[in-house]
Amino acid sequence: MNPDLKTQGKQGRRVTWVGAWVNLVLALGKLLAGIYGNSQAMIADAAHSLSDLVTDAVVLLGLKWGRSDPDDRHPFGHGRIETFSTLVVGVVLFALAVGLGYDAIEQLIRGDQHHPTWLALAAAVVSILAKEALYRYTVLVGRRIKSQAVVANAWHHRSDALSSVAVLAGVAGAMINPAWHSLDAWAALVVSLLILKVGGEVLWGALQEMVDTAPSHEIMDSIKQCALGVSGVEQVHDLKVRSIGGRLQMQIHVVVDGRLKVTQGHDIAKAVEHCLQAEMPDVGEVIVHVDPDDKV
């Protein structure tokens, strides 16, 4: 395995395992706080933390297999596995947001009343602090190792923190004034919309990668300028770029003087390849085709 990818995979798995253990402890703590603190919102929040364990497992599998070396049956590598794990996280976030929103609307319609205690309030505060810290740690590692799956999982941690904010608001409101019991449901509805937005963005990004969508015009222009800056390259055309597992794979045609020897053309192609891998971020495989100048 590529040493860099192996190291990055270990870092991604480490931060995901940390998140899994934190989620397990928080889920059990929230469940007990919800039962003994008389808070239905906290019990629902415990279920949210349990859903994080599902995405943790998906991300761990994606990192383990998605960054494996190419083999005879998978000559382009296994990056799609990591893309698929990102897709699953996006679907879970999206579905979770819809479920939380539906439950919040139902509570508003029914006019449910709950009278939580300080135990539920304390659990909400601990959850917010723990999940926000976990989000910051996870997103930092995810961006460093260029893993969209880890970054998506970080946003799942933040969605849990946001849902705990809703619980905190609802519990505090109900404790201050029992007539404000509907604050819990309204806060949960707002949070569900925020999670829906994040889930939609994660899902859309993964779907774009699944269908080999090209990167932005700025990235495409940077690739062309890098290749044109190599001595001996006269023109660039037929540039094709896609992202797999957060890394760019590209094919590029460069036009050189047709009177050059084959070895000289090959050297120019390798120089273009080295330039792209050195100058452009997150570059994986680069295939350079050499075309002779048709004016010769």
C-alpha positions as CSV (number, residue, x, y, z in Angstrom):
1,M,0.0,0.0,0.0
2,N,1.1,3.6,-0.7
3,P,2.8,4.7,2.6
4,D,1.0,8.0,2.7
5,L,-2.4,6.4,2.1
6,K,-1.6,3.7,4.8
7,T,-0.8,6.4,7.3
8,Q,-3.8,8.5,6.4
9,G,-6.0,5.4,6.7
10,K,-4.7,4.7,10.2
11,Q,-5.3,8.3,11.3
12,G,-8.9,8.2,9.9
13,R,-9.6,4.9,11.6
14,R,-8.1,6.2,14.9
15,V,-10.3,9.3,15.0
16,T,-13.4,7.2,14.0
17,W,-12.7,4.7,16.8
18,V,-12.5,7.6,19.3
19,G,-15.8,8.9,18.1
20,A,-17.4,5.4,18.3
21,W,-16.4,5.0,22.0
22,V,-17.6,8.5,22.8
23,N,-20.9,7.9,21.0
24,L,-21.4,4.6,23.0
25,V,-20.8,6.3,26.3
26,L,-23.0,9.3,25.5
27,A,-25.8,7.1,24.2
28,L,-26.0,5.1,27.4
29,G,-25.6,8.2,29.5
30,K,-28.4,10.1,27.6
31,L,-30.7,7.1,27.9
32,L,-30.3,6.9,31.6
33,A,-30.6,10.7,31.9
34,G,-33.8,10.7,29.8
35,I,-35.4,7.9,31.8
36,Y,-34.5,9.2,35.3
37,G,-34.6,12.9,34.3
38,N,-38.1,12.6,32.8
39,S,-37.2,13.9,29.4
40,Q,-38.5,12.3,26.2
41,A,-36.3,14.7,24.2
42,M,-33.2,13.3,25.9
43,I,-34.3,9.7,25.1
44,A,-34.7,10.7,21.5
45,D,-31.2,12.3,21.6
46,A,-29.8,9.0,22.9
47,A,-31.2,7.4,19.8
48,H,-29.4,10.0,17.7
49,S,-26.1,9.1,19.4
50,L,-26.7,5.4,18.7
51,S,-27.2,6.3,15.0
52,D,-23.7,7.8,15.0
53,L,-22.4,4.3,15.8
54,V,-23.8,3.1,12.5
55,T,-22.0,5.7,10.5
56,D,-18.8,5.1,12.5
57,A,-18.9,1.5,11.4
58,V,-19.6,2.5,7.8
59,V,-16.7,4.9,7.8
60,L,-14.3,2.4,9.4
61,L,-15.1,-0.1,6.6
62,G,-14.7,2.6,4.0
63,L,-11.3,3.6,5.3
64,K,-10.1,0.1,5.7
65,W,-11.0,-1.1,2.1
66,G,-11.2,2.2,0.3
67,R,-7.5,3.0,0.6
68,S,-6.2,-0.4,-0.4
69,D,-3.8,-0.7,-3.2
70,P,-5.0,-1.5,-6.7
71,D,-5.1,-5.2,-7.7
72,D,-5.8,-7.3,-10.7
73,R,-9.6,-7.0,-10.4
74,H,-9.5,-3.4,-9.3
75,P,-6.8,-1.7,-11.4
76,F,-8.1,1.8,-10.5
77,G,-8.0,1.1,-6.7
78,H,-10.8,0.9,-4.2
79,G,-11.6,4.6,-3.7
80,R,-15.3,4.1,-4.6
81,I,-15.7,2.2,-1.4
82,E,-14.9,5.4,0.5
83,T,-17.2,7.4,-1.7
84,F,-20.0,4.9,-1.0
85,S,-19.4,5.2,2.7
86,T,-19.7,9.0,2.4
87,L,-23.0,8.4,0.5
88,V,-24.3,6.2,3.3
89,V,-23.4,8.8,5.9
90,G,-25.3,11.4,3.8
91,V,-28.4,9.2,3.6
92,V,-28.3,8.6,7.3
93,L,-28.1,12.3,8.1
94,F,-30.9,13.1,5.6
95,A,-33.2,10.4,7.0
96,L,-32.4,11.4,10.6
97,A,-33.3,15.0,9.8
98,V,-36.6,13.9,8.3
99,G,-37.4,11.7,11.3
100,L,-36.5,14.4,13.9
101,G,-38.6,16.9,12.0
102,Y,-41.6,14.6,11.8
103,D,-41.4,13.8,15.5
104,A,-41.2,17.5,16.3
105,I,-44.3,18.3,14.2
106,E,-46.2,15.4,15.8
107,Q,-45.3,16.7,19.3
108,L,-46.5,20.2,18.4
109,I,-49.8,18.8,17.0
110,R,-50.4,16.6,20.1
111,G,-49.3,19.3,22.5
112,D,-47.1,16.9,24.5
113,Q,-46.0,18.1,27.9
114,H,-42.9,16.9,29.7
115,H,-41.4,18.1,33.0
116,P,-37.7,17.3,32.9
117,T,-35.2,17.6,35.8
118,W,-31.7,18.9,36.3
119,L,-30.3,15.5,35.3
120,A,-31.6,15.9,31.8
121,L,-30.2,19.5,31.6
122,A,-26.7,18.4,32.8
123,A,-26.7,15.5,30.3
124,A,-27.5,17.9,27.4
125,V,-24.6,20.2,28.4
126,V,-22.1,17.3,28.6
127,S,-23.3,16.1,25.2
128,I,-23.0,19.5,23.5
129,L,-19.4,19.9,24.8
130,A,-18.3,16.4,24.0
131,K,-19.8,16.3,20.5
132,E,-18.6,19.7,19.5
133,A,-15.0,18.7,20.6
134,L,-15.4,15.5,18.7
135,Y,-16.6,17.3,15.6
136,R,-13.6,19.7,15.6
137,Y,-11.1,16.8,16.1
138,T,-12.7,14.7,13.4
139,V,-13.1,17.4,10.8
140,L,-9.5,18.4,11.4
141,V,-8.2,14.9,10.7
142,G,-10.7,14.4,7.8
143,R,-9.4,17.5,6.0
144,R,-5.8,16.6,6.7
145,I,-6.1,13.1,5.2
146,K,-8.4,14.3,2.4
147,S,-11.2,11.9,3.4
148,Q,-14.8,13.0,2.6
149,A,-16.2,10.1,4.6
150,V,-14.4,11.3,7.7
151,V,-15.5,14.9,7.2
152,A,-19.1,13.7,6.6
153,N,-18.9,11.7,9.8
154,A,-17.7,14.8,11.6
155,W,-20.8,16.7,10.5
156,H,-22.8,13.8,12.0
157,H,-21.1,14.5,15.3
158,R,-22.1,18.1,15.0
159,S,-25.7,17.2,14.2
160,D,-25.8,15.3,17.5
161,A,-24.4,18.4,19.3
162,L,-27.1,20.5,17.6
163,S,-29.8,18.1,18.6
164,S,-28.5,18.3,22.2
165,V,-28.8,22.1,21.9
166,A,-32.4,21.7,21.1
167,V,-32.8,19.4,24.1
168,L,-31.1,21.9,26.3
169,A,-33.4,24.7,25.1
170,G,-36.5,22.6,25.6
171,V,-35.5,21.2,29.0
172,A,-34.4,24.7,30.3
173,G,-37.6,26.3,29.0
174,A,-39.8,23.6,30.6
175,M,-37.9,24.0,33.9
176,I,-38.2,27.8,33.9
177,N,-41.9,27.8,32.9
178,P,-43.9,24.6,32.4
179,A,-46.1,26.5,30.0
180,W,-43.2,26.7,27.6
181,H,-43.0,22.9,27.0
182,S,-43.4,23.4,23.3
183,L,-39.9,24.9,23.1
184,D,-38.5,21.5,22.9
185,A,-40.4,20.6,19.8
186,W,-39.7,23.9,18.1
187,A,-36.0,23.7,18.7
188,A,-35.9,20.1,17.4
189,L,-37.7,21.3,14.2
190,V,-35.1,24.0,13.6
191,V,-32.2,21.5,14.3
192,S,-33.8,19.0,11.9
193,L,-33.7,21.6,9.1
194,L,-30.0,22.3,9.8
195,I,-29.2,18.6,9.7
196,L,-31.2,18.2,6.5
197,K,-29.1,20.9,4.9
198,V,-25.8,19.2,6.0
199,G,-27.1,15.8,5.0
200,G,-28.2,17.1,1.6
201,E,-24.7,18.7,0.9
202,V,-22.9,15.5,1.9
203,L,-25.2,13.4,-0.2
204,W,-24.9,15.7,-3.2
205,G,-21.1,15.7,-3.0
206,A,-20.9,11.9,-2.8
207,L,-23.4,11.5,-5.7
208,Q,-21.3,13.9,-7.9
209,E,-18.2,11.8,-7.2
210,M,-20.1,8.6,-7.9
211,V,-21.0,9.8,-11.4
212,D,-17.5,11.2,-12.1
213,T,-18.3,14.9,-12.1
214,A,-15.4,17.1,-13.1
215,P,-14.0,19.5,-10.5
216,S,-14.4,23.3,-10.7
217,H,-13.2,25.4,-13.6
218,E,-10.5,26.9,-11.3
219,I,-9.0,23.4,-10.7
220,M,-9.2,22.5,-14.4
221,D,-7.5,25.8,-15.4
222,S,-4.8,25.2,-12.7
223,I,-4.1,21.7,-14.2
224,K,-3.8,23.1,-17.7
225,Q,-1.5,25.9,-16.6
226,C,0.7,23.5,-14.7
227,A,1.1,21.3,-17.8
228,L,1.7,24.3,-20.1
229,G,4.5,25.4,-17.7
230,V,6.6,22.3,-18.5
231,S,9.3,22.9,-21.0
232,G,8.5,21.3,-24.4
233,V,4.7,21.4,-24.0
234,E,3.1,23.4,-26.7
235,Q,-0.6,22.8,-26.2
236,V,-2.9,20.9,-23.8
237,H,-6.2,19.3,-24.8
238,D,-8.7,16.5,-24.0
239,L,-8.3,17.0,-20.2
240,K,-10.5,14.6,-18.2
241,V,-10.6,14.8,-14.4
242,R,-12.6,12.9,-11.8
243,S,-12.5,12.5,-8.1
244,I,-12.4,9.1,-6.4
245,G,-12.2,8.8,-2.6
246,G,-11.4,12.5,-2.4
247,R,-8.3,12.2,-4.8
248,L,-8.2,13.5,-8.4
249,Q,-7.6,11.1,-11.2
250,M,-6.8,12.6,-14.6
251,Q,-6.0,12.0,-18.2
252,I,-4.4,14.8,-20.2
253,H,-3.0,15.1,-23.8
254,V,0.0,17.3,-24.4
255,V,1.3,18.5,-27.8
256,V,5.0,18.4,-28.3
257,D,7.4,19.0,-31.3
258,G,6.9,16.1,-33.7
259,R,10.6,16.0,-34.5
260,L,11.5,14.9,-30.9
261,K,12.7,11.4,-30.2
262,V,10.3,9.0,-28.4
263,T,12.5,9.1,-25.3
264,Q,12.3,13.0,-25.3
265,G,8.5,12.9,-25.6
266,H,8.4,10.4,-22.7
267,D,10.6,12.6,-20.5
268,I,8.2,15.6,-21.2
269,A,5.2,13.4,-20.2
270,K,6.9,12.4,-17.0
271,A,7.8,16.0,-16.2
272,V,4.1,16.9,-16.7
273,E,3.1,14.1,-14.4
274,H,5.5,15.2,-11.7
275,C,4.4,18.8,-12.0
276,L,0.8,17.9,-11.5
277,Q,1.5,15.6,-8.5
278,A,3.7,18.3,-6.9
279,E,1.6,21.4,-7.6
280,M,-1.9,20.2,-7.4
281,P,-3.5,19.0,-4.1
282,D,-5.1,15.6,-3.7
283,V,-3.8,14.1,-6.9
284,G,-3.9,10.3,-7.4
285,E,-3.3,8.7,-10.8
286,V,-2.1,10.9,-13.7
287,I,-2.1,9.6,-17.3
288,V,-0.3,11.8,-19.9
289,H,-0.7,11.2,-23.6
290,V,1.9,12.7,-25.9
291,D,0.7,14.0,-29.3
292,P,3.0,15.3,-32.0
293,D,2.6,18.8,-33.4
294,D,0.6,18.3,-36.6
295,K,2.4,21.2,-38.3
296,V,5.5,19.1,-38.7
